Amino acid sequence: MTRGREHGVGRQDPVADVDPRVILERLVRFPTVNPPGGERDCILYARDLLDASGIDTRLLARDPDRPNLIARLPGRGEAPPLLLHAHVDVVPTAGQAWTVPPFDAVEKDGFIWGRGTLDDKGSAAMMLAAVLRAKSRGLAPSGDVILALVPDEEVGGMAGTRFLVEEHPDVFDGVRYALGEAGGFTVHLGGRRLYPIQVAEKQPCQLTVTFRGAGGHGSFRHRGGAMAKLGRALDRIDRRRLPVHVVPPVRLMIEAIADALPAAQRVVMRRLLTPAVTDRVLDVLPGGAGRLLDPLLHDTVSPTIVHGGTKANVIPSEVELTLDGRILPGMGVDEFVREVRDLVGGDATIRVDAFDPYPGSLEMGFFETLAAALREGDPHGMPVPYVSMATTDARHLARLGIQSYGYTPMRLPKGYDFAAMAHGPDERIPADAPAWGADRVYRVLETFGAAARG
């Protein structure tokens, strides 16, 4: 069964529009594809909801078409402010085979389908609904609640959170903890329902590797040139892993997952923490678990762009390869470059084009508050800490000493492939997910006082 709703994306009736599912559907219908973004109308829709409820808001913008929305719900002043942050830009849909229009927010087969339902308008809808509910019920939380709905996360945050951190850090004065994307959703493993809460993330590092060799006329056979070196490097990247590293937040994550599993699986999971056998264990883990854990036990590089050659009959003397690198939290860029050099060949030249460090230290002081809210919603669920192989706006907030937890609470069915849904075609979430998630976030607003004080 497919049920469509009204398709307007203009300014809606702000007073009636407080149901988290309705909010999500309205947010999805703003085609905020980044680039270019164009998030203004989407942000103004959220602002209208907050203004109508009597919550103070302000817009801060590097680009007038891409404003950041900051709202503050006053608390009792007994705890530091709590930050809720979500982004409303989405990745493109071009070239993807969607079975429903990606910006119609269609309800079908028990899911809400559309770009951004998972990343990250679902999170925005839950947080917005929770704050609106708190206001309507007269909740005065222990500390102020700051809601930041931002643009530009998908392309680095220069107009979004990074802009706020660099140009308006006063927005975050006093904040110790924040809730953001990428965590709090169901993962089915070993007959258990786990709820990973993100506590750290990998660091993006873009590299350019240059291979050089003798050039010449294409009619002659040339061996060992730049193209040959590139080919051998690509083959090694495809076949080999970088060295195993068990960094503290990943150790914490794997130990927690192991403790949640039956005895036999617990033993196997703990063997991942022994570097001498880590790769062998990853290769035999069932159900795709190895694929998910592999990048959390190694730095990784993925070849993405090749530049080389100017003419069909001229053998190039220089070829460039762009690598998308991801460095484990706590690891440095110099060691990473040395590992990559060993992989691609010692005579290649490696240039670091961009490195966006995650400077945060692991701070678990707010974890139990979040876990308790999840256990109330699913008494058999098991919250565990989680390290993300991808990046979020948490890295920008970490520069201000803010620990951001990935917390987009959703009950997901078995067989739901989170990795395939995020940024993929036919992105969708269960139709009841926005309401359940908003309930869990609201519960955090009711209970966060003692943990936020530290």
LUMTOR-759970 format. One record per residue (C-alpha): residue in three letters; x, y, z; residue number from 1. Coordinates in nm, 2 decimals, padded with zeros to 4 digits. Example, Ala and Ser with C-alpha at 12.3 -4.5 7.8 and 13.67 -1.06 7.14 Angstrom:
// LUMTOR-759970
[Ala, [01.23, -00.45, 00.78], 1];
[Ser, [01.37, -00.11, 00.71], 2];
//
This chain:
// LUMTOR-759970
[Met, [00.00, 00.00, 00.00], 1];
[Thr, [00.13, 00.35, -00.09], 2];
[Arg, [-00.01, 00.66, 00.07], 3];
[Gly, [00.10, 01.00, -00.06], 4];
[Arg, [00.06, 01.32, 00.14], 5];
[Glu, [00.03, 01.68, 00.02], 6];
[His, [00.34, 01.78, -00.17], 7];
[Gly, [00.37, 02.14, -00.09], 8];
[Val, [00.72, 02.25, 00.03], 9];
[Gly, [00.64, 02.61, 00.11], 10];
[Arg, [00.58, 02.75, 00.46], 11];
[Gln, [00.32, 02.53, 00.64], 12];
[Asp, [00.08, 02.58, 00.93], 13];
[Pro, [00.33, 02.59, 01.21], 14];
[Val, [00.09, 02.54, 01.50], 15];
[Ala, [-00.05, 02.21, 01.40], 16];
[Asp, [00.27, 02.07, 01.26], 17];
[Val, [00.42, 01.91, 01.57], 18];
[Asp, [00.39, 01.53, 01.49], 19];
[Pro, [00.75, 01.40, 01.44], 20];
[Arg, [00.64, 01.20, 01.14], 21];
[Val, [00.47, 01.49, 00.98], 22];
[Ile, [00.78, 01.71, 01.05], 23];
[Leu, [01.00, 01.45, 00.88], 24];
[Glu, [00.78, 01.43, 00.57], 25];
[Arg, [00.78, 01.81, 00.54], 26];
[Leu, [01.16, 01.83, 00.58], 27];
[Val, [01.21, 01.56, 00.32], 28];
[Arg, [01.01, 01.76, 00.07], 29];
[Phe, [01.26, 02.04, 00.07], 30];
[Pro, [01.52, 01.92, -00.19], 31];
[Thr, [01.82, 02.04, 00.00], 32];
[Val, [02.08, 01.86, -00.22], 33];
[Asn, [02.43, 01.96, -00.13], 34];
[Pro, [02.59, 02.09, -00.35], 35];
[Pro, [02.45, 02.35, -00.38], 36];
[Gly, [02.24, 02.31, -00.06], 37];
[Gly, [01.98, 02.58, -00.07], 38];
[Glu, [01.86, 02.49, 00.28], 39];
[Arg, [01.70, 02.83, 00.36], 40];
[Asp, [01.33, 02.73, 00.31], 41];
[Cys, [01.38, 02.41, 00.51], 42];
[Ile, [01.54, 02.60, 00.80], 43];
[Leu, [01.27, 02.87, 00.79], 44];
[Tyr, [01.00, 02.60, 00.81], 45];
[Ala, [01.16, 02.47, 01.13], 46];
[Arg, [01.20, 02.83, 01.26], 47];
[Asp, [00.83, 02.89, 01.21], 48];
[Leu, [00.74, 02.59, 01.42], 49];
[Leu, [00.97, 02.70, 01.71], 50];
[Asp, [00.86, 03.06, 01.69], 51];
[Ala, [00.49, 02.96, 01.70], 52];
[Ser, [00.56, 02.77, 02.02], 53];
[Gly, [00.73, 03.06, 02.19], 54];
[Ile, [01.08, 02.93, 02.17], 55];
[Asp, [01.35, 03.19, 02.11], 56];
[Thr, [01.54, 03.14, 01.78], 57];
[Arg, [01.80, 03.32, 01.58], 58];
[Leu, [01.96, 03.27, 01.24], 59];
[Leu, [02.34, 03.28, 01.18], 60];
[Ala, [02.47, 03.26, 00.83], 61];
[Arg, [02.79, 03.28, 00.63], 62];
[Asp, [02.57, 03.25, 00.32], 63];
[Pro, [02.21, 03.40, 00.34], 64];
[Asp, [02.07, 03.11, 00.14], 65];
[Arg, [02.22, 02.86, 00.39], 66];
[Pro, [02.14, 02.98, 00.74], 67];
[Asn, [02.20, 02.80, 01.07], 68];
[Leu, [01.90, 02.79, 01.31], 69];
[Ile, [01.98, 02.82, 01.68], 70];
[Ala, [01.69, 02.77, 01.93], 71];
[Arg, [01.72, 02.78, 02.31], 72];
[Leu, [01.47, 02.62, 02.56], 73];
[Pro, [01.55, 02.77, 02.90], 74];
[Gly, [01.63, 02.53, 03.19], 75];
[Arg, [01.65, 02.56, 03.56], 76];
[Gly, [02.02, 02.65, 03.56], 77];
[Glu, [02.12, 02.34, 03.76], 78];
[Ala, [02.33, 02.18, 03.48], 79];
[Pro, [02.53, 02.30, 03.18], 80];
[Pro, [02.33, 02.34, 02.85], 81];
[Leu, [02.27, 02.03, 02.64], 82];
[Leu, [02.32, 02.07, 02.26], 83];
[Leu, [02.10, 01.89, 02.01], 84];
[His, [02.24, 01.92, 01.65], 85];
[Ala, [02.13, 01.79, 01.31], 86];
[His, [02.19, 01.88, 00.95], 87];
[Val, [01.92, 01.93, 00.69], 88];
[Asp, [02.14, 01.91, 00.37], 89];
[Val, [02.14, 01.58, 00.18], 90];
[Val, [02.35, 01.40, -00.07], 91];
[Pro, [02.25, 01.39, -00.44], 92];
[Thr, [02.02, 01.13, -00.59], 93];
[Ala, [02.14, 01.17, -00.95], 94];
[Gly, [02.24, 00.84, -01.11], 95];
[Gln, [02.06, 00.63, -00.85], 96];
[Ala, [01.77, 00.40, -00.94], 97];
[Trp, [01.49, 00.51, -00.70], 98];
[Thr, [01.15, 00.32, -00.71], 99];
[Val, [00.97, 00.62, -00.55], 100];
[Pro, [01.04, 01.00, -00.61], 101];
[Pro, [01.31, 01.08, -00.36], 102];
[Phe, [01.16, 01.40, -00.23], 103];
[Asp, [00.79, 01.30, -00.20], 104];
[Ala, [00.82, 01.14, 00.14], 105];
[Val, [00.59, 00.86, 00.04], 106];
[Glu, [00.47, 00.61, 00.30], 107];
[Lys, [00.49, 00.26, 00.16], 108];
[Asp, [00.52, -00.09, 00.31], 109];
[Gly, [00.55, 00.04, 00.66], 110];
[Phe, [00.83, 00.28, 00.58], 111];
[Ile, [00.87, 00.65, 00.50], 112];
[Trp, [01.08, 00.67, 00.18], 113];
[Gly, [01.29, 00.97, 00.07], 114];
[Arg, [01.63, 01.12, 00.06], 115];
[Gly, [01.73, 01.23, 00.41], 116];
[Thr, [01.49, 01.01, 00.61], 117];
[Leu, [01.79, 00.84, 00.76], 118];
[Asp, [02.07, 01.10, 00.70], 119];
[Asp, [01.98, 01.33, 00.87], 120];
[Lys, [01.64, 01.48, 00.85], 121];
[Gly, [01.50, 01.19, 01.06], 122];
[Ser, [01.73, 01.31, 01.34], 123];
[Ala, [01.62, 01.67, 01.29], 124];
[Ala, [01.26, 01.57, 01.31], 125];
[Met, [01.30, 01.38, 01.63], 126];
[Met, [01.50, 01.66, 01.80], 127];
[Leu, [01.26, 01.93, 01.68], 128];
[Ala, [00.96, 01.74, 01.80], 129];
[Ala, [01.11, 01.67, 02.14], 130];
[Val, [01.19, 02.03, 02.20], 131];
[Leu, [00.84, 02.14, 02.08], 132];
[Arg, [00.69, 01.88, 02.32], 133];
[Ala, [00.90, 02.00, 02.61], 134];
[Lys, [00.78, 02.36, 02.55], 135];
[Ser, [00.41, 02.26, 02.52], 136];
[Arg, [00.43, 02.05, 02.84], 137];
[Gly, [00.60, 02.32, 03.03], 138];
[Leu, [00.91, 02.11, 03.09], 139];
[Ala, [01.19, 02.31, 03.26], 140];
[Pro, [01.50, 02.08, 03.21], 141];
[Ser, [01.79, 02.09, 03.45], 142];
[Gly, [01.99, 02.30, 03.20], 143];
[Asp, [01.91, 02.50, 02.89], 144];
[Val, [01.85, 02.29, 02.57], 145];
[Ile, [02.01, 02.43, 02.26], 146];
[Leu, [01.88, 02.31, 01.92], 147];
[Ala, [02.11, 02.37, 01.62], 148];
[Leu, [01.97, 02.28, 01.27], 149];
[Val, [02.25, 02.34, 01.03], 150];
[Pro, [02.34, 02.33, 00.65], 151];
[Asp, [02.64, 02.19, 00.47], 152];
[Glu, [02.74, 01.88, 00.68], 153];
[Glu, [02.77, 01.67, 00.37], 154];
[Val, [03.04, 01.89, 00.22], 155];
[Gly, [03.25, 01.98, 00.53], 156];
[Gly, [03.04, 02.22, 00.73], 157];
[Met, [03.20, 02.54, 00.61], 158];
[Ala, [02.86, 02.71, 00.60], 159];
[Gly, [02.73, 02.51, 00.89], 160];
[Thr, [02.88, 02.38, 01.22], 161];
[Arg, [03.24, 02.46, 01.13], 162];
[Phe, [03.12, 02.82, 01.06], 163];
[Leu, [02.95, 02.83, 01.40], 164];
[Val, [03.25, 02.69, 01.59], 165];
[Glu, [03.49, 02.93, 01.42], 166];
[Glu, [03.28, 03.25, 01.40], 167];
[His, [03.01, 03.21, 01.68], 168];
[Pro, [03.16, 02.99, 01.95], 169];
[Asp, [02.95, 03.18, 02.21], 170];
[Val, [02.65, 02.97, 02.08], 171];
[Phe, [02.80, 02.68, 02.26], 172];
[Asp, [02.92, 02.85, 02.58], 173];
[Gly, [02.90, 02.60, 02.87], 174];
[Val, [02.81, 02.30, 02.66], 175];
[Arg, [02.98, 01.97, 02.76], 176];
[Tyr, [02.77, 01.72, 02.58], 177];
[Ala, [02.58, 01.71, 02.26], 178];
[Leu, [02.35, 01.47, 02.07], 179];
[Gly, [02.40, 01.43, 01.70], 180];
[Glu, [02.36, 01.18, 01.42], 181];
[Ala, [02.48, 00.82, 01.36], 182];
[Gly, [02.37, 00.61, 01.66], 183];
[Gly, [02.10, 00.48, 01.89], 184];
[Phe, [01.94, 00.25, 01.62], 185];
[Thr, [01.89, -00.13, 01.64], 186];
[Val, [02.16, -00.37, 01.52], 187];
[His, [02.06, -00.73, 01.53], 188];
[Leu, [02.36, -00.95, 01.62], 189];
[Gly, [02.38, -01.30, 01.77], 190];
[Gly, [02.01, -01.30, 01.85], 191];
[Arg, [02.05, -00.98, 02.05], 192];
[Arg, [01.92, -00.62, 01.98], 193];
[Leu, [02.21, -00.38, 02.02], 194];
[Tyr, [02.18, -00.01, 02.02], 195];
[Pro, [02.52, 00.14, 01.92], 196];
[Ile, [02.57, 00.50, 02.05], 197];
[Gln, [02.85, 00.68, 01.87], 198];
[Val, [03.12, 00.81, 02.10], 199];
[Ala, [03.40, 00.88, 01.85], 200];
[Glu, [03.47, 00.88, 01.47], 201];
[Lys, [03.75, 00.83, 01.22], 202];
[Gln, [03.94, 01.12, 01.08], 203];
[Pro, [03.92, 01.20, 00.71], 204];
[Cys, [04.25, 01.25, 00.52], 205];
[Gln, [04.27, 01.30, 00.15], 206];
[Leu, [04.59, 01.21, -00.02], 207];
[Thr, [04.74, 01.25, -00.37], 208];
[Val, [04.99, 00.98, -00.47], 209];
[Thr, [05.21, 01.06, -00.77], 210];
[Phe, [05.38, 00.78, -00.97], 211];
[Arg, [05.66, 00.86, -01.22], 212];
[Gly, [05.84, 00.67, -01.49], 213];
[Ala, [05.98, 00.70, -01.84], 214];
[Gly, [05.73, 00.83, -02.09], 215];
[Gly, [05.74, 00.79, -02.47], 216];
[His, [05.57, 00.69, -02.79], 217];
[Gly, [05.27, 00.46, -02.75], 218];
[Ser, [05.38, 00.24, -03.03], 219];
[Phe, [05.67, 00.10, -02.82], 220];
[Arg, [05.64, -00.14, -02.54], 221];
[His, [05.73, 00.03, -02.21], 222];
[Arg, [05.76, -00.16, -01.88], 223];
[Gly, [05.78, -00.03, -01.52], 224];
[Gly, [05.65, 00.31, -01.61], 225];
[Ala, [05.41, 00.53, -01.42], 226];
[Met, [05.10, 00.35, -01.54], 227];
[Ala, [05.25, 00.01, -01.43], 228];
[Lys, [05.33, 00.15, -01.09], 229];
[Leu, [04.98, 00.28, -01.06], 230];
[Gly, [04.84, -00.06, -01.15], 231];
[Arg, [05.05, -00.25, -00.90], 232];
[Ala, [04.95, 00.00, -00.63], 233];
[Leu, [04.58, -00.03, -00.71], 234];
[Asp, [04.61, -00.41, -00.69], 235];
[Arg, [04.78, -00.39, -00.35], 236];
[Ile, [04.52, -00.15, -00.22], 237];
[Asp, [04.25, -00.39, -00.34], 238];
[Arg, [04.41, -00.70, -00.18], 239];
[Arg, [04.58, -00.58, 00.14], 240];
[Arg, [04.48, -00.42, 00.46], 241];
[Leu, [04.68, -00.15, 00.64], 242];
[Pro, [04.82, -00.27, 00.98], 243];
[Val, [04.58, -00.35, 01.27], 244];
[His, [04.54, -00.09, 01.54], 245];
[Val, [04.32, -00.14, 01.85], 246];
[Val, [04.26, 00.22, 01.97], 247];
[Pro, [04.09, 00.27, 02.31], 248];
[Pro, [03.73, 00.37, 02.19], 249];
[Val, [03.72, 00.07, 01.95], 250];
[Arg, [03.84, -00.16, 02.23], 251];
[Leu, [03.56, -00.02, 02.45], 252];
[Met, [03.31, -00.08, 02.17], 253];
[Ile, [03.42, -00.44, 02.10], 254];
[Glu, [03.43, -00.54, 02.47], 255];
[Ala, [03.08, -00.40, 02.52], 256];
[Ile, [02.95, -00.59, 02.21], 257];
[Ala, [03.12, -00.91, 02.33], 258];
[Asp, [02.96, -00.88, 02.67], 259];
[Ala, [02.62, -00.85, 02.51], 260];
[Leu, [02.66, -01.17, 02.30], 261];
[Pro, [02.61, -01.54, 02.39], 262];
[Ala, [02.92, -01.71, 02.53], 263];
[Ala, [03.06, -01.87, 02.21], 264];
[Gln, [03.02, -01.55, 02.01], 265];
[Arg, [03.17, -01.35, 02.30], 266];
[Val, [03.49, -01.55, 02.28], 267];
[Val, [03.52, -01.49, 01.90], 268];
[Met, [03.45, -01.12, 01.93], 269];
[Arg, [03.72, -01.07, 02.20], 270];
[Arg, [03.98, -01.23, 01.97], 271];
[Leu, [03.95, -00.93, 01.75], 272];
[Leu, [04.14, -00.74, 02.02], 273];
[Thr, [04.45, -00.96, 01.96], 274];
[Pro, [04.63, -00.79, 01.66], 275];
[Ala, [04.81, -01.12, 01.56], 276];
[Val, [04.47, -01.28, 01.47], 277];
[Thr, [04.24, -00.98, 01.41], 278];
[Asp, [04.23, -01.02, 01.03], 279];
[Arg, [04.17, -01.39, 01.04], 280];
[Val, [03.88, -01.34, 01.27], 281];
[Leu, [03.73, -01.06, 01.06], 282];
[Asp, [03.74, -01.29, 00.76], 283];
[Val, [03.52, -01.55, 00.93], 284];
[Leu, [03.27, -01.34, 01.11], 285];
[Pro, [02.92, -01.41, 00.99], 286];
[Gly, [02.64, -01.18, 00.87], 287];
[Gly, [02.85, -00.89, 00.74], 288];
[Ala, [02.99, -00.82, 01.09], 289];
[Gly, [03.34, -00.84, 00.96], 290];
[Arg, [03.27, -00.58, 00.69], 291];
[Leu, [03.14, -00.34, 00.95], 292];
[Leu, [03.42, -00.39, 01.20], 293];
[Asp, [03.71, -00.41, 00.96], 294];
[Pro, [03.75, -00.03, 00.91], 295];
[Leu, [03.74, 00.02, 01.29], 296];
[Leu, [04.05, -00.19, 01.34], 297];
[His, [04.26, -00.04, 01.05], 298];
[Asp, [04.32, 00.29, 00.89], 299];
[Thr, [04.18, 00.27, 00.54], 300];
[Val, [04.24, 00.42, 00.20], 301];
[Ser, [04.00, 00.40, -00.10], 302];
[Pro, [04.11, 00.50, -00.45], 303];
[Thr, [03.87, 00.75, -00.59], 304];
[Ile, [04.02, 00.96, -00.88], 305];
[Val, [04.30, 00.90, -01.13], 306];
[His, [04.46, 01.18, -01.34], 307];
[Gly, [04.72, 01.10, -01.61], 308];
[Gly, [04.80, 01.12, -01.97], 309];
[Thr, [04.73, 01.39, -02.23], 310];
[Lys, [04.71, 01.20, -02.56], 311];
[Ala, [04.62, 00.85, -02.67], 312];
[Asn, [04.95, 00.78, -02.83], 313];
[Val, [05.18, 00.93, -02.56], 314];
[Ile, [05.28, 00.72, -02.26], 315];
[Pro, [05.26, 00.95, -01.96], 316];
[Ser, [05.56, 01.00, -01.73], 317];
[Glu, [05.34, 01.10, -01.44], 318];
[Val, [05.01, 00.97, -01.30], 319];
[Glu, [04.82, 01.09, -01.00], 320];
[Leu, [04.59, 00.89, -00.77], 321];
[Thr, [04.35, 01.04, -00.52], 322];
[Leu, [04.29, 00.84, -00.21], 323];
[Asp, [04.01, 00.89, 00.04], 324];
[Gly, [04.18, 00.80, 00.37], 325];
[Arg, [04.02, 00.75, 00.71], 326];
[Ile, [04.24, 00.75, 01.02], 327];
[Leu, [04.14, 00.59, 01.35], 328];
[Pro, [04.07, 00.83, 01.64], 329];
[Gly, [04.39, 00.90, 01.83], 330];
[Met, [04.62, 00.80, 01.54], 331];
[Gly, [04.83, 01.06, 01.36], 332];
[Val, [04.87, 01.16, 01.00], 333];
[Asp, [05.25, 01.10, 00.98], 334];
[Glu, [05.21, 00.73, 01.08], 335];
[Phe, [04.92, 00.70, 00.84], 336];
[Val, [05.13, 00.83, 00.55], 337];
[Arg, [05.41, 00.59, 00.63], 338];
[Glu, [05.16, 00.30, 00.62], 339];
[Val, [05.03, 00.41, 00.28], 340];
[Arg, [05.38, 00.45, 00.14], 341];
[Asp, [05.46, 00.09, 00.24], 342];
[Leu, [05.14, -00.02, 00.06], 343];
[Val, [05.17, 00.18, -00.27], 344];
[Gly, [05.54, 00.16, -00.32], 345];
[Gly, [05.83, 00.35, -00.17], 346];
[Asp, [05.92, 00.55, -00.48], 347];
[Ala, [05.58, 00.72, -00.50], 348];
[Thr, [05.53, 01.07, -00.38], 349];
[Ile, [05.25, 01.13, -00.13], 350];
[Arg, [05.09, 01.46, -00.06], 351];
[Val, [04.84, 01.53, 00.22], 352];
[Asp, [04.57, 01.75, 00.06], 353];
[Ala, [04.33, 01.76, 00.35], 354];
[Phe, [04.33, 01.63, 00.71], 355];
[Asp, [04.04, 01.70, 00.94], 356];
[Pro, [04.14, 01.57, 01.28], 357];
[Tyr, [03.90, 01.45, 01.55], 358];
[Pro, [04.06, 01.62, 01.86], 359];
[Gly, [03.81, 01.49, 02.11], 360];
[Ser, [03.92, 01.27, 02.40], 361];
[Leu, [03.68, 00.98, 02.50], 362];
[Glu, [03.43, 01.12, 02.75], 363];
[Met, [03.17, 00.86, 02.86], 364];
[Gly, [03.00, 01.08, 03.13], 365];
[Phe, [02.67, 01.11, 02.95], 366];
[Phe, [02.65, 00.76, 02.80], 367];
[Glu, [02.44, 00.60, 03.07], 368];
[Thr, [02.18, 00.87, 03.05], 369];
[Leu, [02.13, 00.80, 02.68], 370];
[Ala, [02.15, 00.42, 02.74], 371];
[Ala, [01.88, 00.44, 03.01], 372];
[Ala, [01.64, 00.62, 02.78], 373];
[Leu, [01.69, 00.35, 02.51], 374];
[Arg, [01.64, 00.07, 02.76], 375];
[Glu, [01.31, 00.22, 02.87], 376];
[Gly, [01.20, 00.21, 02.51], 377];
[Asp, [01.32, -00.14, 02.45], 378];
[Pro, [01.38, -00.33, 02.78], 379];
[His, [01.56, -00.61, 02.60], 380];
[Gly, [01.78, -00.37, 02.40], 381];
[Met, [02.15, -00.34, 02.48], 382];
[Pro, [02.31, 00.00, 02.43], 383];
[Val, [02.68, -00.02, 02.34], 384];
[Pro, [02.94, 00.25, 02.26], 385];
[Tyr, [03.02, 00.28, 01.89], 386];
[Val, [03.30, 00.43, 01.67], 387];
[Ser, [03.19, 00.55, 01.33], 388];
[Met, [03.41, 00.49, 01.02], 389];
[Ala, [03.24, 00.80, 00.86], 390];
[Thr, [03.26, 01.16, 00.98], 391];
[Thr, [03.00, 01.40, 01.12], 392];
[Asp, [02.98, 01.75, 01.26], 393];
[Ala, [03.10, 01.61, 01.60], 394];
[Arg, [03.46, 01.67, 01.49], 395];
[His, [03.40, 02.04, 01.47], 396];
[Leu, [03.23, 02.05, 01.81], 397];
[Ala, [03.52, 01.85, 01.96], 398];
[Arg, [03.75, 02.15, 01.90], 399];
[Leu, [03.55, 02.33, 02.17], 400];
[Gly, [03.58, 02.04, 02.41], 401];
[Ile, [03.23, 01.92, 02.35], 402];
[Gln, [03.17, 01.54, 02.35], 403];
[Ser, [02.90, 01.46, 02.09], 404];
[Tyr, [02.72, 01.13, 02.10], 405];
[Gly, [02.56, 00.99, 01.79], 406];
[Tyr, [02.19, 00.95, 01.90], 407];
[Thr, [01.92, 00.90, 01.64], 408];
[Pro, [01.71, 00.65, 01.82], 409];
[Met, [01.52, 00.40, 01.59], 410];
[Arg, [01.39, 00.05, 01.62], 411];
[Leu, [01.50, -00.12, 01.30], 412];
[Pro, [01.38, -00.46, 01.18], 413];
[Lys, [01.61, -00.75, 01.10], 414];
[Gly, [01.75, -00.73, 00.75], 415];
[Tyr, [01.75, -00.35, 00.75], 416];
[Asp, [02.09, -00.25, 00.59], 417];
[Phe, [02.18, 00.08, 00.75], 418];
[Ala, [02.50, 00.11, 00.55], 419];
[Ala, [02.32, 00.06, 00.22], 420];
[Met, [02.03, 00.30, 00.31], 421];
[Ala, [02.25, 00.60, 00.40], 422];
[His, [02.33, 00.79, 00.08], 423];
[Gly, [02.18, 00.50, -00.12], 424];
[Pro, [01.88, 00.47, -00.35], 425];
[Asp, [01.54, 00.41, -00.18], 426];
[Glu, [01.66, 00.55, 00.15], 427];
[Arg, [01.38, 00.49, 00.41], 428];
[Ile, [01.30, 00.44, 00.77], 429];
[Pro, [01.02, 00.26, 00.96], 430];
[Ala, [00.71, 00.48, 00.97], 431];
[Asp, [00.70, 00.46, 01.35], 432];
[Ala, [01.07, 00.56, 01.39], 433];
[Pro, [01.02, 00.94, 01.42], 434];
[Ala, [00.78, 00.90, 01.71], 435];
[Trp, [00.98, 00.64, 01.89], 436];
[Gly, [01.30, 00.85, 01.84], 437];
[Ala, [01.13, 01.17, 01.96], 438];
[Asp, [01.01, 00.99, 02.27], 439];
[Arg, [01.37, 00.87, 02.35], 440];
[Val, [01.51, 01.22, 02.30], 441];
[Tyr, [01.24, 01.38, 02.51], 442];
[Arg, [01.32, 01.13, 02.79], 443];
[Val, [01.68, 01.25, 02.78], 444];
[Leu, [01.56, 01.61, 02.81], 445];
[Glu, [01.37, 01.51, 03.13], 446];
[Thr, [01.66, 01.33, 03.29], 447];
[Phe, [02.00, 01.48, 03.18], 448];
[Gly, [02.07, 01.70, 03.48], 449];
[Ala, [02.31, 01.49, 03.70], 450];
[Ala, [02.51, 01.35, 03.42], 451];
[Ala, [02.56, 01.69, 03.25], 452];
[Arg, [02.70, 01.83, 03.57], 453];
[Gly, [02.97, 01.56, 03.57], 454];
//
